[in-house]
Amino acid sequence: MSEIKFTKDETDRIVSKIKTYFNDELDQDIGGFEAEFLIDFFAKEIGPFYYNKGLSDAQDLFSQQAEELNYQIHELEKPIGS
């Protein structure tokens, strides 16, 4: 897995959400620098769990779709007379 990179806009939006969470839920104010540090920490330490779960979910969906496609292909088969 390559390093997770966010655009400036994405980073700003995430920082805003982190600051709001800390303020609303923990009654603490944190600065943008601290929030960006948390983003980096979560991306490095927790991000792989979410990434792997996403891959697993995608693989399950792909398998289900492949099974359905296989069924549909078999439906197209013509009977062979003797």
Phi and psi restraints in degrees (value plus and minus 20) as a CYANA .aco file:
   2 SER   PHI    -101.2   -61.2
   2 SER   PSI     145.6   185.6
   3 GLU   PHI     -83.9   -43.9
   3 GLU   PSI     119.3   159.3
   4 ILE   PHI     -99.0   -59.0
   4 ILE   PSI     106.2   146.2
   5 LYS   PHI    -143.5  -103.5
   5 LYS   PSI     116.6   156.6
   6 PHE   PHI    -134.0   -94.0
   6 PHE   PSI     130.3   170.3
   7 THR   PHI     -89.7   -49.7
   7 THR   PSI     147.2   187.2
   8 LYS   PHI     -79.6   -39.6
   8 LYS   PSI     -63.1   -23.1
   9 ASP   PHI     -81.7   -41.7
   9 ASP   PSI     -65.2   -25.2
  10 GLU   PHI     -81.8   -41.8
  10 GLU   PSI     -64.2   -24.2
  11 THR   PHI     -80.8   -40.8
  11 THR   PSI     -64.8   -24.8
  12 ASP   PHI     -80.6   -40.6
  12 ASP   PSI     -61.4   -21.4
  13 ARG   PHI     -86.7   -46.7
  13 ARG   PSI     -61.5   -21.5
  14 ILE   PHI     -86.8   -46.8
  14 ILE   PSI     -63.5   -23.5
  15 VAL   PHI     -77.4   -37.4
  15 VAL   PSI     -64.5   -24.5
  16 SER   PHI     -80.4   -40.4
  16 SER   PSI     -62.7   -22.7
  17 LYS   PHI     -85.4   -45.4
  17 LYS   PSI     -61.1   -21.1
  18 ILE   PHI     -84.4   -44.4
  18 ILE   PSI     -65.6   -25.6
  19 LYS   PHI     -82.0   -42.0
  19 LYS   PSI     -61.1   -21.1
  20 THR   PHI     -85.2   -45.2
  20 THR   PSI     -62.6   -22.6
  21 TYR   PHI     -80.5   -40.5
  21 TYR   PSI     -68.5   -28.5
  22 PHE   PHI     -81.0   -41.0
  22 PHE   PSI     -59.4   -19.4
  23 ASN   PHI     -90.5   -50.5
  23 ASN   PSI     -68.6   -28.6
  24 ASP   PHI     -94.9   -54.9
  24 ASP   PSI     -63.1   -23.1
  25 GLU   PHI    -114.2   -74.2
  25 GLU   PSI     -52.1   -12.1
  26 LEU   PHI    -131.1   -91.1
  26 LEU   PSI     -23.8    16.2
  27 ASP   PHI      35.0    75.0
  27 ASP   PSI      20.8    60.8
  28 GLN   PHI    -151.7  -111.7
  28 GLN   PSI     121.9   161.9
  29 ASP   PHI    -118.1   -78.1
  29 ASP   PSI     112.3   152.3
  30 ILE   PHI    -147.5  -107.5
  30 ILE   PSI     134.2   174.2
  31 GLY   PHI    -106.5   -66.5
  31 GLY   PSI     152.6   192.6
  32 GLY   PHI     -82.2   -42.2
  32 GLY   PSI     -57.9   -17.9
  33 PHE   PHI     -81.9   -41.9
  33 PHE   PSI     -65.7   -25.7
  34 GLU   PHI     -84.3   -44.3
  34 GLU   PSI     -59.6   -19.6
  35 ALA   PHI     -85.3   -45.3
  35 ALA   PSI     -60.5   -20.5
  36 GLU   PHI     -85.6   -45.6
  36 GLU   PSI     -55.6   -15.6
  37 PHE   PHI     -82.3   -42.3
  37 PHE   PSI     -61.7   -21.7
  38 LEU   PHI     -83.6   -43.6
  38 LEU   PSI     -60.0   -20.0
  39 ILE   PHI     -77.8   -37.8
  39 ILE   PSI     -68.3   -28.3
  40 ASP   PHI     -81.4   -41.4
  40 ASP   PSI     -62.4   -22.4
  41 PHE   PHI     -82.2   -42.2
  41 PHE   PSI     -70.5   -30.5
  42 PHE   PHI     -84.3   -44.3
  42 PHE   PSI     -59.0   -19.0
  43 ALA   PHI     -81.6   -41.6
  43 ALA   PSI     -62.0   -22.0
  44 LYS   PHI     -97.2   -57.2
  44 LYS   PSI     -64.6   -24.6
  45 GLU   PHI    -112.6   -72.6
  45 GLU   PSI     -52.5   -12.5
  46 ILE   PHI    -132.2   -92.2
  46 ILE   PSI     -48.1    -8.1
  47 GLY   PHI     -70.2   -30.2
  47 GLY   PSI     -63.6   -23.6
  48 PRO   PHI     -79.2   -39.2
  48 PRO   PSI     -51.5   -11.5
  49 PHE   PHI     -83.5   -43.5
  49 PHE   PSI     -65.6   -25.6
  50 TYR   PHI     -88.1   -48.1
  50 TYR   PSI     -60.5   -20.5
  51 TYR   PHI     -80.0   -40.0
  51 TYR   PSI     -69.2   -29.2
  52 ASN   PHI     -85.2   -45.2
  52 ASN   PSI     -56.9   -16.9
  53 LYS   PHI     -84.6   -44.6
  53 LYS   PSI     -60.5   -20.5
  54 GLY   PHI     -82.6   -42.6
  54 GLY   PSI     -62.8   -22.8
  55 LEU   PHI     -82.9   -42.9
  55 LEU   PSI     -62.7   -22.7
  56 SER   PHI     -82.5   -42.5
  56 SER   PSI     -64.4   -24.4
  57 ASP   PHI     -82.7   -42.7
  57 ASP   PSI     -61.7   -21.7
  58 ALA   PHI     -84.7   -44.7
  58 ALA   PSI     -60.9   -20.9
  59 GLN   PHI     -84.9   -44.9
  59 GLN   PSI     -61.5   -21.5
  60 ASP   PHI     -81.2   -41.2
  60 ASP   PSI     -65.0   -25.0
  61 LEU   PHI     -82.9   -42.9
  61 LEU   PSI     -64.1   -24.1
  62 PHE   PHI     -80.7   -40.7
  62 PHE   PSI     -63.2   -23.2
  63 SER   PHI     -82.4   -42.4
  63 SER   PSI     -62.6   -22.6
  64 GLN   PHI     -82.8   -42.8
  64 GLN   PSI     -63.5   -23.5
  65 GLN   PHI     -87.5   -47.5
  65 GLN   PSI     -58.8   -18.8
  66 ALA   PHI     -84.7   -44.7
  66 ALA   PSI     -59.4   -19.4
  67 GLU   PHI     -84.4   -44.4
  67 GLU   PSI     -63.2   -23.2
  68 GLU   PHI     -84.0   -44.0
  68 GLU   PSI     -62.1   -22.1
  69 LEU   PHI     -83.6   -43.6
  69 LEU   PSI     -61.1   -21.1
  70 ASN   PHI     -80.6   -40.6
  70 ASN   PSI     -62.5   -22.5
  71 TYR   PHI     -81.6   -41.6
  71 TYR   PSI     -64.9   -24.9
  72 GLN   PHI     -84.7   -44.7
  72 GLN   PSI     -56.6   -16.6
  73 ILE   PHI     -85.1   -45.1
  73 ILE   PSI     -63.2   -23.2
  74 HIS   PHI     -82.0   -42.0
  74 HIS   PSI     -53.3   -13.3
  75 GLU   PHI     -83.3   -43.3
  75 GLU   PSI     -47.8    -7.8
  76 LEU   PHI     -99.5   -59.5
  76 LEU   PSI     -34.3     5.7
  77 GLU   PHI     -81.3   -41.3
  77 GLU   PSI     120.7   160.7
  78 LYS   PHI    -113.3   -73.3
  78 LYS   PSI     123.3   163.3
  79 PRO   PHI     -87.0   -47.0
  79 PRO   PSI     125.6   165.6
  80 ILE   PHI    -125.8   -85.8
  80 ILE   PSI     100.1   140.1
  81 GLY   PHI    -101.3   -61.3
  81 GLY   PSI     137.0   177.0
